[in-house]
């Protein structure tokens, strides 16, 4: 993409309403624009990041054997009355009435709707286990929407639902989701720590939430520092294997990590003092096992091996896709702007032309642009008639992980400069070497 043809309304000044880093930088980098309180338009740069995150979620859900689908944003209140949640959910639910005076609601979550789909089509244990998910817009009428996309009213979310014959099978699905989420977040350049949590209005006895450590996090976190050294890496996990999933979880969840709501000072005190840590965390996902709470209330039964009608065991699993954009920025930024991890960057590399209009610079930049695109990469070429300082400031603000700088002095020696946004280190090399190096970084 050529920046002269892109819609990137960057701001020089920080908007007064932005209280946290991610909100400030998303507004300044031209990623979002507020439409009303807690509701945002996603502009091209922000939307590209949202799509990158969504793609990773889809890929990891498919790897775990889960089936993508799409449900409506508007649900009938009658389904929620069946489960008993319509009146219990509270003021966060946006309740509406259609022209025929039917009670409807804007989806905050979809346990009732997916259970209705299941009970209409599945009658035998032979069709289990089954996990389906969607990525779709949700709405919760927050009393004080704030912090940009971190606590908005409208948000983009992956919500998945598993159906299993027994509690044991459902708990394996729970563990499978824990493992798949660890890989999902790591691919985004994050370390999300799983912690025991409260189930809230979803219900159920077992639940973990995933928190990313950041100074602006809503929750206080107490943890063993050893947990931050763990990495999922490229492990080849058989998600159908109870033993393999359990082995991964034993590695990641046997160390102490709890929010202030579930903190146990006595247990925490048993950790060696040099490993005791207190920080703040941002919730980016949560999984639940709630047994037969919805299946019994709504008649989601199947025939078991002996022909008996039994309620299925269920769980749900959410990832805040739009919230992750803000969480990544909170965890990955400096005073100059965003620092995108390679897995979610909107463009793989920026090209800065230091002397627009100079024949050699223009030709070199065009050659780089075409070579990078031919290699399967997405470059952003700053071809504007702007001074060099403004171009560098824009690249730092929007946070592309790598920048190639092209100027007359370097070209005289057949060199361009490749710079890491993360550490600021630069290296001079030929155009061909720069293309090869960026291709190697991204594995293309």
C-alpha positions as CSV (number, residue, x, y, z in Angstrom):
1,X,0.0,0.0,0.0
2,X,1.2,3.5,-0.9
3,X,0.7,5.9,2.0
4,X,-0.3,8.7,-0.4
5,X,-3.4,6.6,-1.3
6,X,-4.2,5.3,2.1
7,X,-6.7,6.7,4.6
8,X,-4.6,7.3,7.7
9,X,-5.9,10.3,9.7
10,X,-3.1,10.5,12.3
11,X,-3.4,13.1,15.0
12,X,-0.5,15.2,16.4
13,X,-2.2,16.0,19.7
14,X,-3.6,13.5,22.2
15,X,-7.4,13.7,22.5
16,X,-8.4,14.8,26.0
17,X,-10.9,12.0,26.5
18,X,-8.3,9.3,26.1
19,X,-7.2,8.1,29.6
20,X,-5.0,5.1,28.8
21,X,-2.2,4.4,26.4
22,X,-4.1,2.1,24.0
23,X,-7.0,4.6,23.6
24,X,-4.6,7.5,23.0
25,X,-2.5,5.7,20.5
26,X,-5.4,4.1,18.6
27,X,-7.0,7.6,18.2
28,X,-3.6,9.2,17.3
29,X,-2.7,6.4,14.8
30,X,-6.0,6.8,13.0
31,X,-7.2,3.3,13.9
32,X,-10.6,4.2,15.3
33,X,-13.1,7.0,15.6
34,X,-15.7,7.2,18.3
35,X,-19.3,7.1,16.9
36,X,-21.0,7.4,20.3
37,X,-20.2,6.5,23.9
38,X,-18.4,3.1,23.9
39,X,-19.0,2.5,20.2
40,X,-16.3,3.0,17.5
41,X,-15.8,2.9,13.8
42,X,-12.8,0.8,12.8
43,X,-10.8,2.7,10.3
44,X,-8.6,0.9,7.7
45,X,-5.4,0.6,9.9
46,X,-7.4,-0.6,12.9
47,X,-9.5,-2.9,10.9
48,X,-6.4,-4.6,9.4
49,X,-5.1,-5.4,12.9
50,X,-8.6,-6.7,13.9
51,X,-8.6,-9.0,10.9
52,X,-5.1,-10.3,11.7
53,X,-6.2,-11.2,15.2
54,X,-9.4,-12.7,14.0
55,X,-7.4,-14.9,11.5
56,X,-5.2,-16.3,14.2
57,X,-8.2,-17.1,16.3
58,X,-9.9,-18.9,13.4
59,X,-6.7,-20.9,12.6
60,X,-6.2,-22.1,16.2
61,X,-9.9,-23.0,16.6
62,X,-9.7,-25.1,13.4
63,X,-6.5,-26.7,14.7
64,X,-8.4,-27.7,17.8
65,X,-11.2,-29.3,15.8
66,X,-13.8,-26.6,16.4
67,X,-16.4,-25.6,13.8
68,X,-17.0,-22.0,12.7
69,X,-20.6,-20.7,12.4
70,X,-22.5,-17.5,12.6
71,X,-25.5,-16.6,14.7
72,X,-27.7,-13.5,14.6
73,X,-27.0,-10.4,16.7
74,X,-30.7,-10.1,17.6
75,X,-32.2,-12.8,19.8
76,X,-35.7,-13.6,21.0
77,X,-36.2,-12.9,24.7
78,X,-38.2,-16.1,24.9
79,X,-35.1,-18.2,24.7
80,X,-33.6,-16.3,27.7
81,X,-36.8,-16.7,29.6
82,X,-36.4,-20.5,29.1
83,X,-33.0,-20.5,30.7
84,X,-34.0,-18.1,33.5
85,X,-31.4,-15.4,32.5
86,X,-33.6,-12.8,30.9
87,X,-34.5,-11.0,34.2
88,X,-31.3,-12.0,36.0
89,X,-28.8,-10.7,33.5
90,X,-29.2,-7.1,34.5
91,X,-29.1,-3.6,32.9
92,X,-26.1,-4.5,30.7
93,X,-28.5,-6.3,28.4
94,X,-29.9,-4.0,25.7
95,X,-33.6,-5.0,25.5
96,X,-35.7,-4.0,22.5
97,X,-39.2,-4.5,21.1
98,X,-39.9,-5.0,17.5
99,X,-42.9,-3.6,15.5
100,X,-45.0,-6.6,16.5
101,X,-44.4,-5.9,20.2
102,X,-42.1,-9.0,20.5
103,X,-39.4,-8.8,23.2
104,X,-35.9,-9.0,21.6
105,X,-32.4,-8.3,22.8
106,X,-29.0,-7.5,21.3
107,X,-26.7,-10.4,21.9
108,X,-24.3,-10.1,24.9
109,X,-23.6,-13.9,24.6
110,X,-25.2,-16.8,23.0
111,X,-25.6,-19.8,25.3
112,X,-29.4,-19.9,24.8
113,X,-29.3,-19.6,21.0
114,X,-26.6,-22.3,20.5
115,X,-28.5,-24.6,22.9
116,X,-31.7,-24.1,20.8
117,X,-29.8,-25.0,17.6
118,X,-28.3,-28.1,19.3
119,X,-31.6,-29.4,20.7
120,X,-33.3,-29.1,17.3
121,X,-30.7,-31.3,15.4
122,X,-28.8,-33.5,17.8
123,X,-30.4,-36.5,19.5
124,X,-27.7,-39.2,19.9
125,X,-24.4,-39.6,21.7
126,X,-23.0,-40.6,18.3
127,X,-23.0,-36.9,17.3
128,X,-20.8,-36.0,20.3
129,X,-18.5,-34.4,21.1
130,X,-19.3,-31.2,19.3
131,X,-17.8,-27.7,19.6
132,X,-19.0,-24.8,17.5
133,X,-17.9,-21.1,17.7
134,X,-18.5,-17.8,16.0
135,X,-16.7,-14.4,15.8
136,X,-19.2,-11.7,15.9
137,X,-20.2,-8.3,17.3
138,X,-21.8,-8.2,20.8
139,X,-23.3,-5.5,22.9
140,X,-23.3,-4.9,26.6
141,X,-24.7,-1.6,27.9
142,X,-21.8,-0.6,30.2
143,X,-22.8,2.0,32.7
144,X,-19.5,3.8,32.2
145,X,-17.9,2.9,28.9
146,X,-14.2,4.0,29.0
147,X,-10.7,3.2,27.9
148,X,-11.6,3.0,24.2
149,X,-12.0,-0.6,22.9
150,X,-10.9,-2.0,26.3
151,X,-14.3,-1.3,27.9
152,X,-16.7,-0.4,25.1
153,X,-20.4,-1.2,24.7
154,X,-20.0,-2.8,21.3
155,X,-17.2,-5.4,20.9
156,X,-16.0,-8.1,18.6
157,X,-15.8,-11.5,20.3
158,X,-15.1,-15.1,19.6
159,X,-17.6,-17.2,21.6
160,X,-17.5,-21.0,21.4
161,X,-19.7,-23.7,22.9
162,X,-19.0,-27.4,23.6
163,X,-21.5,-30.2,23.9
164,X,-20.4,-33.5,25.5
165,X,-22.0,-36.6,26.8
166,X,-20.3,-36.7,30.3
167,X,-18.7,-34.4,32.7
168,X,-15.3,-36.1,32.0
169,X,-15.7,-35.4,28.3
170,X,-16.7,-31.8,29.0
171,X,-13.7,-31.2,31.2
172,X,-11.4,-32.5,28.5
173,X,-13.0,-29.9,26.2
174,X,-12.3,-27.3,28.9
175,X,-8.7,-28.4,29.0
176,X,-8.5,-28.4,25.2
177,X,-9.6,-24.8,25.1
178,X,-7.0,-23.8,27.8
179,X,-4.3,-25.3,25.6
180,X,-5.5,-23.8,22.3
181,X,-5.8,-20.3,24.0
182,X,-2.2,-20.5,25.2
183,X,-1.1,-21.0,21.6
184,X,-3.5,-18.4,20.3
185,X,-2.2,-15.6,22.5
186,X,1.5,-16.6,22.1
187,X,1.1,-16.2,18.3
188,X,-0.1,-12.7,18.9
189,X,3.1,-11.9,20.8
190,X,1.4,-12.0,24.2
191,X,1.8,-14.1,27.3
192,X,-1.6,-14.6,28.7
193,X,-1.6,-16.2,32.1
194,X,-4.6,-18.5,32.9
195,X,-6.1,-17.9,36.4
196,X,-9.0,-19.2,38.3
197,X,-11.9,-16.8,38.1
198,X,-15.5,-16.1,39.0
199,X,-18.1,-17.3,36.5
200,X,-20.4,-14.2,36.8
201,X,-23.7,-14.3,34.9
202,X,-22.6,-17.2,32.7
203,X,-22.7,-19.6,35.6
204,X,-20.9,-22.8,36.4
205,X,-18.3,-24.1,38.8
206,X,-15.2,-24.2,36.7
207,X,-13.7,-21.1,35.0
208,X,-10.4,-19.7,34.0
209,X,-9.7,-16.2,32.7
210,X,-6.6,-15.2,30.7
211,X,-4.9,-12.0,31.7
212,X,-2.1,-10.1,30.0
213,X,0.2,-8.2,32.3
214,X,0.0,-4.4,31.8
215,X,0.3,-1.4,34.1
216,X,-3.3,-0.2,33.1
217,X,-4.9,-3.6,33.8
218,X,-8.2,-3.6,35.7
219,X,-7.2,-6.6,38.0
220,X,-4.5,-6.9,40.5
221,X,-2.5,-10.1,39.9
222,X,-0.4,-12.1,42.3
223,X,1.9,-14.7,40.6
224,X,5.0,-16.8,40.6
225,X,7.5,-15.2,38.3
226,X,8.5,-18.6,36.9
227,X,5.2,-18.6,34.9
228,X,6.4,-15.8,32.7
229,X,9.3,-17.9,31.5
230,X,6.9,-20.5,30.0
231,X,6.4,-20.7,26.2
232,X,4.1,-22.9,24.1
233,X,6.4,-22.8,21.0
234,X,5.8,-25.1,18.1
235,X,4.7,-28.1,20.0
236,X,2.6,-30.5,18.0
237,X,-0.3,-31.2,20.3
238,X,-3.0,-33.9,19.6
239,X,-6.0,-32.1,20.9
240,X,-8.0,-35.3,21.1
241,X,-5.5,-36.7,23.6
242,X,-6.5,-36.1,27.2
243,X,-2.9,-37.0,28.3
244,X,-1.2,-34.4,26.1
245,X,-3.5,-31.6,27.0
246,X,-3.2,-32.4,30.7
247,X,0.6,-32.4,30.4
248,X,0.6,-28.9,28.9
249,X,-1.8,-27.6,31.5
250,X,0.2,-29.1,34.4
251,X,3.2,-27.1,33.1
252,X,1.3,-23.8,32.8
253,X,-1.2,-24.0,35.7
254,X,0.5,-25.6,38.6
255,X,2.3,-22.4,39.5
256,X,0.5,-19.7,41.6
257,X,-1.3,-17.1,39.6
258,X,-4.5,-15.4,40.9
259,X,-6.3,-12.2,40.8
260,X,-7.1,-10.2,44.0
261,X,-10.6,-11.8,44.0
262,X,-9.2,-15.3,44.5
263,X,-5.8,-14.5,46.0
264,X,-4.7,-16.7,48.9
265,X,-2.0,-14.9,50.9
266,X,-1.0,-18.1,52.7
267,X,-0.3,-20.0,49.5
268,X,1.4,-17.0,47.9
269,X,3.7,-16.7,50.9
270,X,5.0,-20.2,50.3
271,X,6.6,-19.1,47.0
272,X,10.2,-18.0,47.4
273,X,10.2,-14.3,48.0
274,X,12.4,-13.5,45.1
275,X,9.8,-15.1,42.8
276,X,6.7,-13.3,44.3
277,X,5.3,-10.8,41.9
278,X,2.4,-8.3,42.1
279,X,1.2,-6.6,38.9
280,X,-1.9,-5.6,37.0
281,X,-3.6,-7.6,34.3
282,X,-6.0,-7.1,31.4
283,X,-8.6,-9.9,30.8
284,X,-8.5,-11.1,27.2
285,X,-10.5,-14.3,27.4
286,X,-12.4,-16.7,29.6
287,X,-13.5,-20.3,29.5
288,X,-16.4,-22.0,31.5
289,X,-17.7,-25.4,32.3
290,X,-21.3,-25.1,33.5
291,X,-22.5,-28.7,33.2
292,X,-26.2,-29.1,32.5
293,X,-27.3,-25.6,33.5
294,X,-28.6,-24.8,30.1
295,X,-29.3,-28.2,28.7
296,X,-31.7,-29.2,31.5
297,X,-33.5,-25.8,31.5
298,X,-33.9,-25.9,27.7
299,X,-34.4,-29.6,27.0
300,X,-31.1,-30.3,25.2
301,X,-31.0,-34.1,25.8
302,X,-29.5,-37.0,23.8
303,X,-29.8,-40.8,23.9
304,X,-26.7,-42.3,25.7
305,X,-25.1,-45.7,24.9
306,X,-28.0,-47.5,26.8
307,X,-30.8,-45.5,25.2
308,X,-31.4,-43.3,28.2
309,X,-32.3,-39.6,27.6
310,X,-29.6,-37.5,29.4
311,X,-28.8,-33.8,29.4
312,X,-25.6,-32.9,27.6
313,X,-22.7,-31.3,29.5
314,X,-21.8,-27.9,28.2
315,X,-19.1,-25.2,28.4
316,X,-18.4,-21.9,26.7
317,X,-15.2,-20.1,25.8
318,X,-14.6,-16.5,24.8
319,X,-11.8,-14.4,23.4
320,X,-12.2,-10.6,23.2
321,X,-11.0,-10.0,19.6
322,X,-11.5,-6.2,19.6
323,X,-10.3,-5.9,23.2
324,X,-7.1,-7.7,22.2
325,X,-6.1,-4.8,19.9
326,X,-6.0,-2.5,22.9
327,X,-4.4,-5.1,25.2
328,X,-1.6,-5.7,22.7
329,X,-0.9,-1.9,22.5
330,X,-0.9,-1.7,26.3
331,X,1.7,-4.4,26.5
332,X,3.7,-3.3,23.4
333,X,4.4,0.4,23.1
334,X,7.0,3.1,24.0
335,X,6.9,6.9,24.2
336,X,6.9,7.2,20.4
337,X,3.9,4.9,19.6
338,X,2.8,1.3,19.1
339,X,5.2,-1.6,18.6
340,X,3.2,-4.4,16.9
341,X,4.3,-8.0,17.3
342,X,5.0,-9.5,13.9
343,X,2.0,-11.8,14.1
344,X,-0.6,-9.0,14.2
345,X,1.1,-6.1,12.5
346,X,-1.1,-4.3,9.9
347,X,1.8,-4.1,7.4
348,X,4.9,-6.2,7.6
349,X,7.4,-3.4,6.8
350,X,7.5,0.3,6.2
351,X,9.4,1.9,3.3
352,X,10.6,5.5,3.9
353,X,11.8,7.5,1.0
354,X,14.0,10.3,2.3
355,X,14.1,12.3,-0.9
356,X,10.8,11.9,-2.8
357,X,11.4,13.0,-6.4
358,X,15.0,11.9,-6.5
359,X,15.2,9.5,-9.4
360,X,17.5,7.0,-7.7
361,X,15.5,7.0,-4.4
362,X,12.1,6.7,-6.2
363,X,13.4,3.8,-8.4
364,X,14.9,2.0,-5.4
365,X,11.7,2.3,-3.4
366,X,9.6,1.1,-6.2
367,X,11.9,-1.9,-6.7
368,X,11.7,-2.7,-2.9
369,X,7.9,-2.3,-2.9
370,X,7.5,-4.7,-5.9
371,X,10.0,-7.2,-4.6
372,X,8.4,-7.4,-1.1
373,X,4.9,-7.7,-2.5
374,X,6.1,-10.5,-4.9
375,X,7.5,-12.3,-1.8
376,X,4.0,-12.4,-0.3
377,X,4.6,-9.5,2.1
378,X,2.5,-6.4,2.7
379,X,4.7,-3.2,2.6
380,X,3.6,0.3,3.5
381,X,5.4,2.8,1.3
382,X,5.6,6.3,2.6
383,X,5.7,8.1,-0.8
384,X,4.4,11.4,0.6
385,X,6.0,14.8,-0.1
386,X,6.9,15.1,3.6
387,X,10.1,15.9,5.5
388,X,12.0,12.9,6.8
389,X,11.2,13.6,10.5
390,X,7.5,13.5,9.8
391,X,7.8,10.2,8.0
392,X,9.8,8.6,10.8
393,X,7.3,9.9,13.4
394,X,4.4,8.4,11.5
395,X,6.2,5.0,11.2
396,X,7.0,5.0,14.9
397,X,3.4,6.0,15.8
398,X,1.7,3.3,13.8
399,X,4.3,0.7,15.0
400,X,5.3,-1.4,12.1
401,X,8.0,-3.9,13.4
402,X,10.4,-3.2,10.6
403,X,11.4,-0.1,8.5
404,X,13.5,0.2,5.4
405,X,14.9,3.6,4.9
406,X,16.1,4.7,1.4
407,X,18.2,7.8,0.9
408,X,20.7,9.2,-1.6
409,X,23.7,8.7,0.7
410,X,23.1,5.1,1.3
411,X,22.2,4.3,-2.3
412,X,25.5,5.8,-3.5
413,X,27.0,2.7,-1.8
414,X,24.2,0.4,-2.9
415,X,22.8,0.2,0.6
416,X,19.5,0.8,2.4
417,X,18.9,0.7,6.1
418,X,16.8,-1.9,7.9
419,X,15.6,-0.8,11.4
420,X,13.8,-2.7,14.1
421,X,11.0,-0.8,15.8
422,X,11.4,-2.9,18.9
423,X,15.0,-2.0,19.8
424,X,15.9,0.7,17.3
425,X,18.9,-1.3,16.0
426,X,19.7,-0.6,12.3
427,X,21.8,-2.4,9.7
428,X,22.9,-1.3,6.3
429,X,22.5,-3.8,3.5
430,X,21.7,-4.2,-0.2
431,X,18.1,-4.0,-1.5
432,X,18.1,-7.7,-2.2
433,X,19.4,-8.5,1.2
434,X,16.8,-6.4,2.9
435,X,14.0,-8.2,1.0
436,X,15.5,-11.5,1.9
437,X,15.9,-10.6,5.6
438,X,12.3,-9.4,5.9
439,X,11.1,-12.5,4.1
440,X,13.0,-14.7,6.5
441,X,11.6,-12.8,9.6
442,X,8.1,-13.6,8.5
443,X,8.8,-17.0,7.1
444,X,7.7,-16.4,3.6
